[in-house]
Amino acid sequence: MTFTEFETVLELRRYTLHPGRRDELIELFEREFVDPQEEAGAHLFGLFRVPASPDEFLWLRGFRSMEARKEALEAFYFGPAWKAHREAANATMIDSDNVLLLRPVLRGLTSPPPGSQLYLSVPAQPSDAFAVFETEPSPNNFPQLPVRSDGPFSVSFSREPAGELLEPTARSLLR
């Protein structure tokens, strides 16, 4: 994972899916939603299976700023890719509102080598983390997509098993 200007604002999105539909959503997501979101101005870092939770899908996207987030989300969610495939995507989901809006606290540490495992820790474990984020205090400027407001939260990404193992999908975007 490279921490660039796209990580000023980060969304950690955790979906609960209908039983047995995770691979269906991931295939649709990788085929239809990654490129259009990046073209709209979002940067997708990773799409993950949570091995301990077979009906969960977790993914990360970043933005240069809150205003850039709003512009990218408007371009994508009001655009043709989402309009064409939203019903199929939404049909796989029970809940898509478990979303943290985050800002960096600590970044620029050594990124994990290609092929390494990624762990998600809450609360942050700075000693073994390569990035630590906390709740972004700005109001959600794209209310069509709810974000959690029951924080504050800290999230760290590490190479050590201090938290929950995440398994990258076929089109893992960690770069």
C-alpha positions, 0 to 999 in steps of 0.5 A, spaced: 500 500 500 502 506 497 500 512 501 500 518 497 495 524 496 489 520 495 489 518 503 487 525 506 480 522 506 479 514 507 473 510 507 473 503 510 467 500 507 464 493 510 458 490 507 454 484 510 452 480 504 446 475 503 449 468 505 453 465 499 453 472 495 460 474 497 464 472 490 458 474 486 459 481 489 466 481 488 466 479 481 461 484 479 465 489 483 472 488 480 469 487 473 464 494 473 466 498 479 473 499 480 475 503 473 469 507 473 471 509 481 478 511 479 476 515 473 471 519 477 477 521 482 477 515 487 483 511 489 481 504 491 486 500 495 484 494 496 478 489 496 478 484 501 474 477 504 474 477 511 476 469 512 472 469 519 466 472 516 464 469 509 458 473 508 462 480 509 466 484 504 471 489 506 474 495 501 478 501 502 478 507 497 481 514 498 480 521 496 485 527 496 480 531 500 473 532 502 471 536 496 474 531 492 470 525 495 464 529 494 466 530 486 468 523 485 462 520 489 457 524 485 461 522 478 460 515 480 454 514 483 450 519 478 454 515 472 452 510 468 456 504 471 453 505 478 446 506 474 447 500 470 449 495 475 446 498 482 440 493 483 445 487 482 450 489 487 444 492 492 441 485 491 447 481 494 447 486 500 444 486 507 447 492 510 452 497 506 452 502 512 458 500 516 463 505 513 468 509 517 470 516 514 478 516 516 484 521 516 491 519 517 494 520 523 501 516 521 503 514 515 509 513 510 512 507 514 514 502 510 509 499 506 508 491 506 511 487 501 507 484 495 504 478 497 504 479 505 498 479 509 494 485 511 491 485 518 486 490 520 486 492 528 482 496 532 484 500 536 491 502 533 497 498 534 502 503 532 508 499 534 507 494 528 503 498 523 505 501 517 499 506 517 494 509 522 488 512 521 482 516 526 475 518 525 475 524 520 471 530 524 468 533 517 461 532 516 459 527 511 458 531 504 455 525 500 449 523 505 447 519 500 452 514 503 451 514 510 458 513 515 458 511 522 458 517 527 458 513 533 466 513 534 471 516 534 475 510 531 482 508 530 484 503 525 491 501 523 494 496 518 500 492 519 504 486 517 503 482 524 497 479 526 495 484 531 488 484 529 483 481 523 486 477 517 484 480 511 484 476 504 485 480 498 481 479 492 483 477 485 484 484 483 487 486 490 489 494 489 494 494 494 499 499 490 
